[in-house]
Amino acid sequence: MTTISQSVQNFETWLAGQLGADLVKDDLREKHEKMRSDDFVFLRATYWRWCEIIFDICPELASAPEVLAIGDTHLENFGTWRDAEGRLVWGVNDFDDAAVMPYALDLVRLAASAILARNGDGPTVRMIGELILGGYRRGLENPLPVILERDHKWLRKALMLPNSERREFWEKYEMLPAGTEPPPSAYIKALTDAMPSGSGPFVARPRSAGTGSLGRPRFVAYAEWLGGPVLREAKALLPSAWSLCHRPKDVAIHAGEIAGGRLRSADPHYSVSGRILVRRLSPNSRKIEIDKHPEVLLSSTMLELMGFEIANCHSDDAAAAAAIQRDLQARGPEWLHEAARAAASSISAEQQAYARAR
């Protein structure tokens, strides 16, 4: 097994080869600093490394039935959007690394992220596994999108921004500084095509966001339309790190396929064109961050609901869902928290090694 420092170098060499002059080198320096900060952030920043080592940590997961899965699953990979009916929907909102893989990996990575984020407080490791697995089983039996208009009032309350923060949201993007270089024409075209007909002019401005995607170009367009502001974001997509490691012939981008699955109430403004993802940004399209609201993300109700939502994503293929249910029966009740504990321990050790190697 390569060291973590060598793995970082190898991955970023591949990233530079994929992006060429579009690679955002300043973002990579920011990413390295974040990776040294704590192990939960390290997990978020290093999905490719998870792909390299997870079967060394948990070899028993390799035999689980395969499904088109989320891949880079973690506590902060869930958020809200408005569906085609204008309803507020909550669910997984980042599919950049979606790929065909054993279904169990999405569950183990989510549980490992919760173990790392809790810092010794909150639910026990066993409870984390039981809650996620319970929600997942419930979702496989009756998959449904999580609509916040009538149900889940506690979650709607946690996600709604007060007026002051809504104003700050729009002001932040209106005042976002322009880049030193003009954006590549492909991003300008993608943003133009995504704007509502008749919207005003815009300047595509670079945006730095996320953790795992740092280094990839990302641009936002702020425009006026029918008396109010609208926002669109375009960012680069690449083949999943899972495919890079385990299915090198699969260079397809699967984000749009899983995001628009038959059992999800999809965001109509989420679209993939080639290797560019475009989506709408708004105060209604947001996630809960662990450093601001750990009590929400690590609550029993939320962990169970996250497991349920993963099942919604996995249930697009009915045959695969049936195979997963049979596999779950054979694995028994202990496997998830045991695998997540082992994965979290390995991630913590690598994060400490990376921080020391500075």
Protein Blocks (a to p, Z undefined) as FASTA:
>chain_A
ZZfklmmmmmmmmmmmmnmmmpcfklmmmmmmmmmmpmmlmmmmmmmmmmmmmmmmmmml
mmpccdddeklacfklgccdddfkopacdddfbfklgccddfklmmmmmmmmmmmmnnop
ajdfklmmmmmmmmmmmmmmmgcdddfklgomlmmmmmpccfklmmmmmmmmmmpccdfb
dcdfklmmmmmmmpcghiacdddddddedjklgoiacddddddeehiacddddddddddf
klmmmmmmlmcdfklmmmmpckbccdfkbccehjaccddddfklccddfklmmmlmmpmk
lmmmmmmmmmmmmmmpmmlmmmmmmmmmmnommlmmmmmmmmmmmmmmmmmmmmmmZZ
